[in-house]
């Protein structure tokens, strides 16, 4: 690949900018590692991202206009925030980014997507709002908001044949984003293959297991031992946690530098990495459907297993009987020396 890879970050979807804030906490690798060229196999990367840009106004917007005209290549388009439906209102716009140099009018976010996506080497939707619509797309919203997959199409591919990459999370886990971008950069440089995506366009290696499968509290569920209140160390599925059916790696990965993560610090999983969020998971903090049945089953089976383990644990807490001083060898070993004589070293 000749020249740098540009990252055009549009944070003008319907959003709180939480994904931009989250990305600054990435450590494996960090933003500094990527920008500083410290990673093997990764080409020169240049971010055009409001959070770290020192350019302002027209100077900041210049690369976006160059890319829209097909004069900036290659670039990765990153969208943060859900995509509003600009056709469901009489006038104005729901979201915009920069101004049109000829008219001076704001350019709607949807128009930027239309201009940039056809020229992009890859497109990444960052955060649940950008991927599947998120909070802004819940039932009753006035904007007709949707995720980028709904707007571009679930089978959309870039000019390089790269599918739309979705990294959900409210906000996105920072290292999930930094590692995915690095994987894309290496693929662009020809030093790595394209990674596999699941049916929801999430990287499989990040969103394969469920929260429950990676959760520190999973053992308590298996024993039918549930937390009666918040702040308890035991399984919190009865307090409203959807972990058993939500695909997310945060319990294993943590939040920042391996520390934190929703259930790790006592927070229930509300399913923010799933396409059906938030509607299918509301009301939050209520027992999810099916919990009563699964909890009763786990309670009966797990309670029995837990009682049996109470017999096993004491035996494992005692040393074997032969570990004691004396003239008799009690380990079961048949000595080759004369047992009437004291063994060497005694």
KOLNUPA-569087 format. One record per residue (C-alpha): x, y, z; residue number from 1. Coordinates in Angstrom, 2 decimals. Each point is the difference from the previous one (the first is absolute). Example, Ala and Ser with C-alpha at 12.3 -4.5 7.8 and 13.67 -1.06 7.14 Angstrom:
BEGIN
PT	12.30	-4.50	7.80	1 .
PT	1.37	3.44	-0.66	2 .
//
This chain:
BEGIN
PT	0.00	0.00	0.00	1 .
PT	1.30	3.43	-0.94	2 .
PT	-0.58	2.87	2.39	3 .
PT	-1.88	0.14	3.30	4 .
PT	-3.41	-1.37	0.93	5 .
PT	-2.33	2.79	1.03	6 .
PT	-2.74	-0.40	2.59	7 .
PT	-2.93	2.34	-0.55	8 .
PT	-1.98	0.01	3.23	9 .
PT	-3.53	1.43	-0.29	10 .
PT	-1.41	0.46	3.48	11 .
PT	-3.10	1.82	-1.24	12 .
PT	-2.50	-2.82	0.27	13 .
PT	-2.55	0.18	2.80	14 .
PT	2.42	-0.60	2.81	15 .
PT	1.49	1.07	3.32	16 .
PT	3.61	-0.32	-1.29	17 .
PT	0.52	-2.73	2.62	18 .
PT	1.80	-2.22	-2.50	19 .
PT	2.56	2.71	-0.73	20 .
PT	0.58	0.43	3.73	21 .
PT	0.26	-3.77	0.45	22 .
PT	2.59	-0.36	-2.78	23 .
PT	2.38	2.30	1.85	24 .
PT	0.19	-2.70	2.71	25 .
PT	1.29	-2.72	-2.37	26 .
PT	3.22	-1.61	1.19	27 .
PT	0.39	-3.21	-2.04	28 .
PT	0.91	1.72	-2.22	29 .
PT	-0.45	3.66	0.84	30 .
PT	-0.79	2.83	-2.37	31 .
PT	3.56	1.21	0.57	32 .
PT	1.38	-3.37	-1.09	33 .
PT	-1.97	0.15	-3.24	34 .
PT	0.73	3.62	-0.85	35 .
PT	3.63	-0.33	1.04	36 .
PT	0.65	-2.87	-2.40	37 .
PT	1.09	-2.37	2.77	38 .
PT	-1.86	-3.10	-1.20	39 .
PT	1.60	-2.53	-2.38	40 .
PT	-1.79	-0.50	-3.29	41 .
PT	-2.09	3.16	0.37	42 .
PT	0.45	2.73	-2.62	43 .
PT	0.17	3.71	0.73	44 .
PT	-3.40	1.01	1.41	45 .
PT	-1.37	3.53	0.12	46 .
PT	-3.13	0.74	2.03	47 .
PT	-2.39	2.77	-0.93	48 .
PT	-1.90	-0.19	3.25	49 .
PT	-1.43	2.99	1.90	50 .
PT	1.32	-1.24	3.35	51 .
PT	3.70	0.23	-0.92	52 .
PT	-0.06	2.41	-2.95	53 .
PT	1.77	3.31	0.36	54 .
PT	-1.53	1.32	-3.23	55 .
PT	-3.31	1.84	0.23	56 .
PT	-2.72	1.15	-2.39	57 .
PT	0.72	-0.32	-3.72	58 .
PT	3.49	-1.36	0.65	59 .
PT	-1.43	-2.93	1.94	60 .
PT	-2.72	-0.68	-2.58	61 .
PT	2.38	0.10	-3.00	62 .
PT	0.90	-3.75	0.03	63 .
PT	-3.70	-0.92	0.10	64 .
PT	-0.70	2.08	-3.10	65 .
PT	3.10	-1.47	-1.70	66 .
PT	-1.18	-3.53	0.78	67 .
PT	-3.52	0.73	-1.24	68 .
PT	1.51	1.15	-3.30	69 .
PT	2.02	-3.21	-0.29	70 .
PT	3.35	1.70	0.57	71 .
PT	0.91	-1.62	3.35	72 .
PT	0.83	-3.68	-0.17	73 .
PT	0.02	-2.29	1.89	74 .
PT	-2.13	1.00	2.95	75 .
PT	-2.10	-1.70	2.64	76 .
PT	-3.31	1.67	0.78	77 .
PT	-1.02	-0.18	3.67	78 .
PT	-3.52	1.00	1.00	79 .
PT	-0.98	0.74	3.57	80 .
PT	-3.69	0.44	0.83	81 .
PT	-3.21	-1.28	-1.53	82 .
PT	-1.18	0.99	-3.45	83 .
PT	-3.17	2.13	-0.04	84 .
PT	-2.62	-0.28	-2.71	85 .
PT	0.06	3.41	-1.64	86 .
PT	-3.14	-0.81	-2.02	87 .
PT	-2.44	-0.07	2.93	88 .
PT	-0.25	3.74	0.66	89 .
PT	-1.23	3.05	-1.82	90 .
PT	3.18	2.08	0.17	91 .
PT	3.45	0.37	1.51	92 .
PT	2.29	-2.88	0.89	93 .
PT	0.48	-2.32	2.96	94 .
PT	3.80	-0.11	-0.09	95 .
PT	2.74	1.71	-2.01	96 .
PT	3.78	0.26	-0.24	97 .
PT	1.79	3.05	-1.36	98 .
PT	-1.29	2.48	-2.58	99 .
PT	-0.27	-0.10	-3.75	100 .
PT	2.73	2.33	-1.40	101 .
PT	-2.33	1.23	-2.75	102 .
PT	-3.23	0.56	1.91	103 .
PT	1.29	0.43	3.53	104 .
PT	-2.76	-2.35	1.17	105 .
PT	0.63	-2.97	2.34	106 .
PT	0.58	-3.33	-1.76	107 .
PT	-2.26	-2.73	1.45	108 .
PT	1.74	-3.04	1.42	109 .
PT	-1.88	-2.25	-2.41	110 .
PT	1.38	1.99	-2.91	111 .
PT	3.54	-0.52	1.29	112 .
PT	-0.65	-3.74	0.16	113 .
PT	-1.26	0.07	-3.58	114 .
PT	3.04	1.96	-1.14	115 .
PT	2.70	-1.89	1.90	116 .
PT	-1.08	-3.65	0.18	117 .
PT	0.44	-0.70	-3.74	118 .
PT	3.64	1.17	0.16	119 .
PT	0.92	-1.59	3.35	120 .
PT	2.40	-2.93	0.23	121 .
PT	-2.02	-1.14	3.02	122 .
PT	-2.84	1.32	2.14	123 .
PT	-0.24	-0.55	3.76	124 .
PT	-3.07	0.72	2.12	125 .
PT	1.16	0.76	3.54	126 .
PT	-2.31	-0.41	2.98	127 .
PT	-3.52	-1.39	0.22	128 .
PT	-1.59	3.16	-1.37	129 .
PT	2.03	-0.16	-3.21	130 .
PT	-0.26	-3.77	-0.37	131 .
PT	-3.68	-0.68	0.69	132 .
PT	-1.60	3.32	0.95	133 .
PT	0.27	-0.27	3.77	134 .
PT	-1.90	2.24	2.38	135 .
PT	-0.94	2.48	-2.73	136 .
PT	-1.70	-2.74	-2.02	137 .
PT	-2.24	-1.32	2.77	138 .
PT	-3.75	-0.23	-0.51	139 .
PT	-1.74	3.37	-0.07	140 .
PT	3.00	2.06	-1.11	141 .
PT	-0.80	2.94	-2.34	142 .
PT	3.11	-0.25	-2.22	143 .
PT	-0.47	-3.42	-1.58	144 .
PT	3.57	-0.72	1.14	145 .
PT	1.75	-3.17	-1.13	146 .
PT	3.41	-1.62	-0.05	147 .
PT	2.47	0.31	-2.84	148 .
PT	-0.72	-3.59	-1.07	149 .
PT	-3.66	0.95	-0.47	150 .
PT	0.95	3.10	-1.97	151 .
PT	2.66	-1.50	-2.29	152 .
PT	-1.44	-3.52	-0.07	153 .
PT	1.09	-3.08	1.93	154 .
PT	1.77	-1.44	-3.04	155 .
PT	1.85	3.22	-0.84	156 .
PT	3.68	-0.26	-0.92	157 .
PT	2.62	2.65	-0.58	158 .
PT	1.79	0.48	-3.31	159 .
PT	2.71	-2.28	1.42	160 .
PT	-2.56	-2.71	0.73	161 .
PT	0.09	0.56	3.77	162 .
PT	-3.40	-0.47	1.71	163 .
PT	-1.34	2.62	2.38	164 .
PT	1.62	-0.61	3.39	165 .
PT	-2.21	0.52	3.06	166 .
PT	1.49	0.55	3.46	167 .
PT	-2.94	0.36	2.39	168 .
PT	0.14	1.03	3.63	169 .
PT	-1.44	2.93	1.92	170 .
PT	2.69	1.20	-0.28	171 .
PT	2.33	-2.26	-1.97	172 .
PT	2.65	-1.81	2.05	173 .
PT	3.16	2.00	-0.85	174 .
PT	2.36	-2.90	-0.73	175 .
PT	-2.64	-1.71	-2.14	176 .
PT	0.11	3.07	-2.22	177 .
PT	3.77	0.47	-0.05	178 .
PT	0.66	-3.67	-0.79	179 .
PT	-2.62	-0.07	-2.74	180 .
PT	1.42	3.12	-1.65	181 .
PT	3.51	-1.45	0.18	182 .
PT	-1.25	-3.24	-1.58	183 .
PT	-1.54	2.04	-2.83	184 .
PT	3.18	2.02	-0.47	185 .
PT	2.06	-3.19	-0.22	186 .
PT	-2.45	-1.42	-2.51	187 .
PT	0.29	3.22	-2.04	188 .
PT	3.78	-0.34	0.08	189 .
PT	-0.18	-3.62	-1.12	190 .
PT	1.56	-1.34	3.21	191 .
PT	-3.15	-1.72	1.35	192 .
PT	-3.21	-1.55	-1.37	193 .
PT	-3.45	1.43	0.56	194 .
PT	-1.53	-1.22	3.26	195 .
PT	-3.32	-1.81	0.22	196 .
PT	-3.24	1.78	0.88	197 .
PT	-3.11	-1.56	1.52	198 .
PT	-3.55	0.43	-1.32	199 .
PT	-0.29	3.35	1.79	200 .
PT	3.26	1.18	-1.69	201 .
PT	1.95	-0.15	3.28	202 .
PT	3.58	-1.39	0.06	203 .
PT	-0.41	-3.64	1.02	204 .
PT	3.12	-0.10	2.12	205 .
PT	-1.38	2.78	2.20	206 .
PT	-3.71	-0.80	0.12	207 .
PT	-0.12	-3.80	-0.10	208 .
PT	-0.51	-0.98	3.67	209 .
PT	-2.76	1.40	2.19	210 .
PT	0.47	2.23	3.02	211 .
PT	-0.95	-2.96	2.18	212 .
PT	2.68	-2.27	-1.46	213 .
PT	2.73	2.51	0.93	214 .
PT	-1.52	1.32	3.23	215 .
PT	1.76	-0.25	3.36	216 .
PT	-3.43	-0.67	1.53	217 .
PT	-0.83	-2.91	-2.32	218 .
PT	1.04	-2.61	2.56	219 .
PT	-2.61	1.29	2.43	220 .
PT	-2.71	-0.42	-2.64	221 .
PT	1.13	-3.57	-0.60	222 .
PT	-0.42	-0.66	3.72	223 .
PT	-3.40	1.71	0.13	224 .
PT	1.40	2.69	2.28	225 .
PT	-1.58	3.37	-0.84	226 .
PT	0.60	3.44	1.44	227 .
PT	-2.97	1.24	2.08	228 .
PT	1.14	3.63	-0.23	229 .
PT	2.28	2.18	-2.07	230 .
PT	3.55	0.10	1.26	231 .
PT	0.05	-3.75	0.66	232 .
PT	2.78	-2.01	-1.62	233 .
PT	-2.31	-2.77	-1.25	234 .
PT	-1.85	-0.37	-3.32	235 .
PT	-2.21	3.01	-0.76	236 .
PT	-2.25	-1.56	-2.66	237 .
PT	-2.98	0.33	2.38	238 .
PT	0.72	3.72	0.31	239 .
PT	-0.56	0.48	-3.75	240 .
PT	3.25	-1.17	-1.62	241 .
PT	-0.39	-1.24	-3.60	242 .
PT	3.53	-1.44	-0.11	243 .
PT	-0.96	-3.59	-0.91	244 .
PT	-1.32	1.07	-3.41	245 .
PT	2.06	3.09	-0.88	246 .
PT	3.11	-0.20	-2.19	247 .
PT	2.68	2.19	1.54	248 .
PT	3.58	-0.48	1.23	249 .
PT	0.10	2.78	2.60	250 .
PT	-0.04	-2.31	3.08	251 .
PT	3.16	-1.72	-1.27	252 .
PT	1.71	3.01	-1.53	253 .
PT	-0.93	2.55	2.64	254 .
PT	-0.49	3.62	-0.90	255 .
PT	3.25	1.89	0.27	256 .
PT	3.30	-1.86	0.08	257 .
PT	-1.77	-3.18	1.12	258 .
PT	-1.81	1.63	2.91	259 .
PT	-3.75	0.49	0.38	260 .
PT	-2.83	-1.19	-2.20	261 .
PT	-3.71	-0.01	0.82	262 .
PT	-0.55	-3.24	1.99	263 .
PT	3.58	0.08	1.30	264 .
PT	-0.87	3.09	2.02	265 .
PT	-3.55	-1.01	0.90	266 .
PT	-1.92	1.44	-2.96	267 .
PT	-2.58	-2.11	-1.79	268 .
PT	0.36	-0.65	-3.72	269 .
PT	-2.77	1.86	-1.88	270 .
PT	0.87	-1.40	-3.42	271 .
PT	1.51	3.09	-1.60	272 .
PT	2.02	-1.98	-2.57	273 .
PT	-3.08	-1.64	-1.51	274 .
PT	-1.98	1.24	-3.04	275 .
PT	-3.27	-0.10	1.98	276 .
PT	1.29	2.45	2.64	277 .
PT	-1.60	1.79	1.81	278 .
PT	-3.60	-1.02	-0.73	279 .
PT	0.33	-3.76	0.57	280 .
PT	1.80	0.49	3.32	281 .
PT	-2.36	2.46	1.67	282 .
PT	-0.96	0.62	2.74	283 .
PT	3.54	-0.16	1.29	284 .
PT	0.66	-1.47	3.45	285 .
PT	-2.96	-2.39	-0.29	286 .
PT	0.50	-3.74	-0.25	287 .
PT	0.41	-0.96	-3.67	288 .
PT	-2.63	-2.36	-1.42	289 .
PT	0.92	-3.59	0.69	290 .
PT	2.11	0.83	3.04	291 .
PT	-2.52	-1.51	2.40	292 .
PT	0.07	-3.32	-1.88	293 .
PT	3.77	-0.07	-0.49	294 .
PT	0.67	1.22	3.54	295 .
PT	-2.26	-2.67	1.51	296 .
PT	1.73	-2.67	-2.07	297 .
PT	3.41	1.34	0.90	298 .
PT	-1.04	0.31	3.62	299 .
PT	-1.12	-3.63	0.29	300 .
PT	2.92	-1.52	-1.89	301 .
PT	2.57	2.50	1.22	302 .
PT	-1.20	-0.30	3.58	303 .
PT	0.54	-3.76	-0.08	304 .
PT	3.44	0.38	-1.61	305 .
PT	0.92	2.68	2.52	306 .
PT	-0.89	-2.30	2.92	307 .
PT	2.04	-2.87	-1.46	308 .
PT	2.96	2.34	-0.34	309 .
PT	-0.20	0.73	3.71	310 .
PT	1.09	-3.60	0.56	311 .
PT	2.83	0.26	-2.52	312 .
PT	1.50	3.32	1.07	313 .
PT	1.08	-1.10	3.52	314 .
PT	1.89	-2.97	-1.41	315 .
PT	1.83	2.29	-2.41	316 .
PT	0.87	2.35	2.83	317 .
PT	2.02	-2.76	1.75	318 .
PT	3.47	-1.20	-0.90	319 .
PT	0.51	-3.70	-0.78	320 .
PT	0.71	-2.11	3.12	321 .
PT	3.54	-0.94	-1.07	322 .
PT	1.35	3.54	0.21	323 .
PT	1.45	-0.22	3.49	324 .
PT	3.40	-0.70	1.57	325 .
PT	0.95	-3.42	1.32	326 .
PT	1.84	-3.24	-0.78	327 .
PT	-2.89	-1.55	-1.97	328 .
PT	-0.40	0.79	-3.72	329 .
PT	-3.77	0.32	-0.49	330 .
PT	-0.22	1.16	-3.63	331 .
PT	-0.42	-3.49	-1.44	332 .
PT	3.45	-0.02	-1.54	333 .
PT	1.89	-3.27	0.36	334 .
PT	3.50	0.97	1.17	335 .
PT	3.07	-1.57	-1.55	336 .
PT	2.10	0.50	3.08	337 .
PT	0.11	-2.10	3.17	338 .
PT	-2.88	1.25	2.11	339 .
PT	1.85	-1.08	3.17	340 .
PT	2.59	2.67	-0.77	341 .
PT	-0.79	3.69	0.07	342 .
PT	-0.34	1.30	-3.65	343 .
PT	2.63	2.40	-1.23	344 .
PT	-0.82	3.58	0.80	345 .
PT	-2.06	-0.79	3.11	346 .
//
